[in-house]
Amino acid sequence: MPFREVNSKVIEATVMPGQRMFSQRGAMLAYKGEVSFTPNIQSGQGGVMSMIGRRLANEATPLMTVEGSGTVLFGHGGHHIQVINLTGDTLYVEADRLLAFDGTLQQGTMFLGSQGGVMGMVRGQVSGQGLFTTTLKGHGAVAVMAHGGVFQIPITPQRPVHVDPQAYVAHHGDVRNKLSTALGWRDMVGRGSGEAFQLELSGNGAVYVQASEEKL
């Protein structure tokens, strides 16, 4: 695991020769050793269609390629940081939530409409997350940012999880999502305003939720 949590808002990354990682530009706080930081124009891997998808979705968050030998301290905007370890599965996360991640992970872009049809597209408009979301797949670690800390909720076939779209951070596993409405839900149990929407996640996996409805 290349990331060590220094505190709730700072992580330390170990950079090894012959390996690389990606970080959001401006996230480097300090470093020791021989480490280089190079702007990543293509925002990572995933091919031409993935790049087009990110551009259409405004998912092309500027990244830095981090290489060399040493340690780097990362943090951004005073946001809380959660380290997620992947063991071959796929993490679905918004690009602006990414702080840093292993270069071994395969990057891609998923059209939300493919999960939940039209409601998937509506989810993007309601949550302000766009119609596409970033995917990271493989074995490695990902550091994501959130407001007020992050907690993990297991998702099982017998027990779907309903999340306020504004509090959603990421999810992984064999999970389907859809947006549903519930009259008065926000006014009664949520802290948002406007129409009542819930993001329902079902299947096998886990969802990461922040303890706030504030956007990054």
Secondary structure, 3 states (H helix, E strand, C coil): CCEEEEECCEEEEEECCCCEEEEECCCEEEEEEEEEEEEECCCCCCHHHHHHHHHHCCCCCCEEEEEEEEEEEECCCCCEEEEEEEEEEEEEECHHHEEEEECCCEEEEEEHHHCCHHHHHHHHHHHCCCCEEEEEEEEEEEEEEECCCEEEEEEECCECEEECCCCEEEEEEEEEEEEEECCCHHHHCCCCCCCCEEEEEEEEEEEEEECCCCCC
